[in-house]
Amino acid sequence: MTEMTRKAGHVTTSDGVRLHYREAGAGQPLVLIPGWSQTAVMYQPQLDGLGQYYRVIALDMRGHGESDKPAHGYRIARLAIDTHDALVALNLRDVTLAGHSMACSVIWSYWEHFGSDRLSKLILIDQAPTATAGPGWTDEEKAPAGTLFDPTSLYDMAAGLSGPEGVKATENFITNAFFTAAFPQEQRAWVLAENLKFPRRYAARLLVDHCAQDWRDVIPRITLPTLVVGGRASFFASKSQEWIGQQIPGARVEIFDEPEGGSHFMWLENPAKFNQIVHAFMG
């Protein structure tokens, strides 16, 4: 166990956007990317718990949290480049790169653009290989893909987010879909406040780009040791997480049951178990 150090800072991307990060600990680097509309501070349980063993860095994506909020770049491919820019700026190598939800798409795009450059392991937390079903898909096709939308409902969701009721649409989504019933209401309110740091018009733009991607041709090409984490009560079917694990040689799959906080935010609902699993994976 290393002595805990804590700090925060900024790195600047290749197109001039300042990204905020939080850091704790020392040693082997673990970089945590939050999901769509989420923030680095939401990984505080991992900074506190895993920072005792590793150099843990949680990164606010552009537009999110305490990072700059430019009018451009809200695409998964750009976020993957931002992530690579951050690893270069921080001079990180042999990184375990972890991403929750949309951040898995960022990792898959990173792999497509940069391969294993600067990486040693991956942690993929509860994201479907493709979030939007094509016309005419059967239930048998949707389950392993983990689809959440069809094209119409995706654009309807984006319109709601970017419209005058965008805050209410966000609140409904977060309050009703992200957690098990046991998660406290006051913590849900805090999560909502963190989400709303990302301007809704940009959030809608990014959601469409993210959910329109299909990564089923990229995932089988991953060759790094990988941990896949899902939740039995998540809106992404656990079968989709098992499918991802089956495509990556030697991947480990951990599915949290609902009484264990096993919804979309299991790392926040049950950080003790989540941190233990990550510690065992990283060694």
C-alpha positions in Angstrom: 0.0 0.0 0.0 1.4 3.4 -1.0 1.1 6.7 1.0 -2.0 8.6 -0.2 -1.4 11.8 -2.1 -4.3 14.0 -3.5 -4.4 16.7 -6.1 -6.4 18.1 -9.0 -5.2 19.7 -12.2 -5.8 20.3 -15.9 -4.4 19.1 -19.1 -5.0 20.7 -22.5 -6.1 18.8 -25.6 -4.7 19.1 -29.0 -7.5 21.4 -30.0 -7.0 23.7 -27.0 -9.7 22.4 -24.5 -8.7 22.3 -20.8 -9.7 19.0 -19.1 -10.0 18.8 -15.4 -8.9 15.8 -13.4 -8.7 14.5 -9.8 -5.9 12.4 -8.6 -5.1 10.3 -5.6 -2.3 7.8 -4.6 0.8 6.7 -6.4 2.1 3.8 -8.3 0.5 1.9 -11.2 -1.9 4.2 -13.1 -5.6 3.7 -13.1 -7.5 6.2 -15.2 -11.2 6.5 -14.8 -13.5 8.0 -17.4 -17.0 8.9 -16.4 -20.1 8.1 -18.5 -22.3 10.4 -20.4 -23.0 13.6 -18.5 -21.2 12.3 -15.4 -18.2 13.8 -13.6 -14.8 12.9 -12.1 -15.9 13.7 -8.6 -18.4 10.8 -8.8 -15.4 8.5 -8.7 -14.5 9.7 -5.2 -15.1 6.3 -3.7 -12.5 4.9 -6.1 -10.1 7.7 -5.5 -10.3 7.1 -1.8 -10.3 3.3 -1.8 -8.1 2.4 -4.8 -5.8 5.4 -4.3 -4.3 3.5 -1.4 -2.8 1.1 -3.9 -2.5 2.9 -7.2 -2.2 6.3 -8.9 -5.9 6.9 -9.6 -6.9 9.7 -12.0 -10.5 10.6 -12.7 -11.0 12.7 -15.8 -13.8 15.1 -16.7 -14.5 14.9 -20.4 -14.9 18.1 -22.4 -18.2 19.8 -21.4 -18.5 17.7 -18.3 -17.8 18.6 -14.7 -15.1 21.2 -14.2 -13.7 20.9 -17.7 -14.0 23.6 -20.5 -17.3 23.6 -22.3 -16.5 24.5 -25.9 -19.2 24.6 -28.6 -17.5 21.7 -30.6 -16.2 18.2 -30.2 -19.1 16.3 -28.7 -18.4 13.1 -30.5 -17.1 9.8 -29.3 -14.1 9.9 -31.6 -13.1 13.3 -30.3 -13.4 12.2 -26.7 -11.1 9.2 -27.5 -8.5 11.7 -28.8 -9.0 13.8 -25.7 -8.3 10.7 -23.6 -5.1 10.0 -25.5 -4.1 13.6 -25.2 -4.5 13.4 -21.5 -2.4 10.3 -21.1 0.3 11.9 -23.2 0.2 15.1 -21.2 0.4 13.3 -17.9 3.2 11.0 -19.3 1.3 7.9 -18.3 2.2 4.4 -19.6 1.0 0.9 -18.7 -2.4 2.4 -17.8 -5.4 0.4 -16.7 -8.1 2.4 -18.5 -11.6 2.2 -17.0 -14.8 3.6 -18.4 -18.4 3.6 -17.3 -21.3 3.5 -19.8 -20.5 6.0 -22.6 -16.9 5.9 -21.6 -16.7 2.3 -22.8 -17.5 3.7 -26.2 -14.7 6.2 -25.7 -12.4 3.2 -24.9 -13.5 1.3 -27.9 -12.9 4.3 -30.1 -9.5 4.8 -28.5 -8.7 1.2 -29.4 -9.7 1.8 -33.0 -7.6 4.9 -33.2 -4.6 4.1 -31.0 -4.6 0.4 -30.3 -2.9 -0.5 -27.0 -0.7 2.7 -27.0 0.0 3.6 -23.3 -2.4 0.9 -22.1 -2.0 -2.4 -20.2 -5.5 -3.3 -19.1 -9.1 -2.3 -19.7 -12.1 -2.1 -17.4 -15.5 -1.8 -19.2 -18.4 -0.9 -16.9 -21.9 -1.5 -18.1 -22.2 -0.3 -21.7 -24.0 -2.0 -24.6 -22.1 -2.9 -27.7 -24.7 -0.9 -29.5 -27.4 1.1 -27.7 -29.8 1.6 -30.6 -31.5 -1.3 -32.4 -31.9 -1.2 -36.2 -35.3 -1.4 -37.9 -36.8 -4.9 -37.6 -34.4 -6.3 -35.0 -35.8 -9.2 -33.1 -35.6 -9.6 -29.3 -33.0 -12.3 -29.9 -30.8 -9.8 -31.7 -31.4 -7.0 -29.2 -30.4 -8.9 -26.0 -26.7 -9.6 -26.7 -26.4 -6.1 -28.3 -27.9 -4.5 -25.2 -30.0 -2.0 -27.1 -31.8 0.7 -25.2 -33.3 2.8 -28.1 -34.6 2.6 -31.6 -33.8 5.5 -34.0 -37.1 7.3 -33.2 -36.8 7.1 -29.4 -33.2 8.1 -29.5 -33.9 11.3 -31.3 -37.0 11.9 -29.2 -34.8 11.6 -26.1 -32.3 14.0 -27.5 -35.0 16.5 -28.4 -36.3 16.3 -24.8 -32.8 17.0 -23.4 -32.1 19.9 -25.6 -35.6 21.5 -25.3 -37.0 23.8 -22.6 -37.7 20.7 -20.3 -34.2 19.4 -20.6 -33.5 19.6 -16.9 -36.7 17.7 -16.1 -35.9 15.1 -18.8 -32.5 14.6 -17.2 -34.0 14.2 -13.7 -36.5 11.6 -14.9 -33.8 9.6 -16.7 -31.4 9.7 -13.7 -34.0 9.2 -10.9 -35.8 6.4 -12.6 -33.2 4.5 -14.6 -29.7 4.6 -13.1 -30.1 3.1 -9.6 -31.7 0.4 -7.5 -34.5 1.4 -5.2 -32.2 1.3 -2.3 -30.0 4.2 -3.4 -30.7 7.3 -1.2 -32.7 10.2 -2.7 -30.3 12.8 -1.5 -27.5 11.1 -3.3 -29.6 11.0 -6.5 -30.1 14.8 -6.1 -26.3 15.2 -6.0 -25.8 13.0 -9.1 -28.4 15.1 -10.9 -26.6 18.3 -10.0 -23.3 16.9 -11.3 -25.0 15.8 -14.5 -26.4 19.3 -15.1 -22.8 20.8 -15.2 -22.8 19.5 -18.8 -25.0 21.9 -20.9 -28.1 20.1 -22.1 -27.8 21.1 -25.7 -24.3 19.5 -25.8 -25.5 16.5 -23.8 -28.1 15.8 -26.4 -25.6 16.1 -29.3 -23.2 13.7 -27.6 -26.0 11.2 -26.6 -27.0 10.8 -30.3 -23.4 10.3 -31.5 -22.7 7.8 -28.7 -25.9 5.8 -29.0 -25.7 5.6 -32.8 -22.4 3.7 -32.7 -22.1 -0.1 -33.1 -18.9 -1.5 -31.6 -19.5 -5.2 -32.3 -16.7 -5.2 -35.0 -14.2 -3.5 -32.6 -14.7 -5.4 -29.4 -13.5 -8.8 -30.7 -10.2 -7.2 -31.8 -9.3 -6.2 -28.2 -6.2 -8.1 -27.0 -5.5 -6.5 -23.6 -6.6 -8.1 -20.3 -10.1 -6.9 -19.7 -12.6 -6.8 -16.9 -16.3 -6.4 -17.8 -18.7 -5.2 -15.0 -22.5 -5.2 -15.3 -25.6 -5.0 -13.1 -28.4 -7.5 -13.1 -30.9 -4.6 -12.7 -29.3 -2.3 -15.2 -31.2 -1.1 -18.3 -28.4 -2.7 -20.3 -29.2 -6.5 -20.2 -26.5 -8.5 -18.4 -26.5 -10.8 -21.4 -24.8 -7.9 -23.4 -22.0 -7.7 -20.8 -21.5 -11.5 -21.0 -21.4 -11.2 -24.8 -18.6 -8.6 -24.5 -16.7 -10.9 -22.2 -17.0 -13.8 -24.6 -15.5 -11.7 -27.5 -12.3 -10.7 -25.7 -9.9 -13.6 -25.0 -9.5 -14.2 -21.3 -11.8 -11.4 -20.2 -13.3 -11.5 -16.7 -17.0 -10.8 -16.3 -18.5 -9.6 -13.0 -22.3 -9.1 -12.7 -23.6 -7.4 -9.6 -27.0 -8.7 -8.4 -29.7 -6.2 -7.6 -29.3 -6.5 -3.8 -25.6 -5.7 -4.3 -26.5 -2.3 -5.9 -26.4 -4.0 -9.3 -27.9 -1.4 -11.5 -26.1 1.0 -13.9 -24.1 2.8 -11.2 -22.9 -0.2 -9.2 -19.5 1.4 -8.6 -21.3 4.2 -6.7 -23.9 2.1 -5.0 -21.5 -0.6 -3.8 -18.0 0.9 -4.0 -16.5 -1.7 -1.5 -17.3 -4.6 -3.7 -16.4 -2.7 -6.9 -13.1 -1.6 -5.6 -12.3 -5.1 -4.4 -12.9 -6.5 -7.8 -10.8 -3.9 -9.5 -8.0 -4.5 -7.0 -8.0 -8.2 -7.7 -7.9 -7.6 -11.4 -5.1 -5.1 -11.3 -3.0 -7.0 -8.8 
